[in-house]
Amino acid sequence: MSPIRQHGKIAIVALVAAAAVLLFVFWPRADDPEAPIERHPLALMTSLPIYWPEGADIASIVGGAGEQPWVRTVIERRYELVPLDSLSAAADGESGPLNGFDRLLLAQPRGLSPADNEVLDSWVRGGGRLLYLLDPMLTGQYSVPVGDPRHPTLVGLVPPVILRWGLAMQYLDQQPFDLHEASYGDGLLPVQLAGDILILDEADGFSEEQLAARGSCEVLGEGLAARCKVGKGQVLVVADAAVLEMFEPTGETPQQLLDLLDVAFEVSD
């Protein structure tokens, strides 16, 4: 064998070995939080400034001005967020906004219309997975005044669809105002002036039709949350949204948020 061919083979072997080392060192591991993974589409309906910056107008949204909220940055590590203005179609015969989605995040929405309630109930029963953060009293600080239409919905009212599934929420005003961590059953979340979720008593004058429409629900974390199986779908309701109101995340907050999403959107038995 000629020296040139021998040296050529040695060079090729060296290059292959070097490439293997580089791949081992720099290729993201499966447990690396920054590793590229398939991002599932996640529909989002909210009054909170978690997709666009607070107070953003149409011009700034179109122009991409302003710093992206940290909540959106964290969620988009795992999911492709798609903001919705409504859950129901604008006109008869049109495809509904939830068409094509199997995951939905409702975070202190501005209010669900009767049509939205019907669509949400049908969508969940068909196999949809819902995470609903419903806060009885927001505590975040916002630059826009309460009367401004851009201000988040201050008081979260329980929509009829939640009652239909057999849940209710109460708010105790005699509680500490401080931000603290509380359990939602599968993890911890920062909460502040949270609500208390209850399962409605089946003896409270419900008709047979109403009883048949109820979900199979369990209260979690001493009332902070509830999980329901409704038809083929599943629902996780959390009676606080403080984790989404934080101006900046602290400590384990980003991971706590991701853990909550995992609990809500993984398929449970």
Summary of the structure (lengths in Angstrom):
residues: 269
radius of gyration: 23.5
end to end distance: 65.3
largest distance: 95.4
contacts: 741
relative contact order: 0.14
helix: 29%
strand: 20%
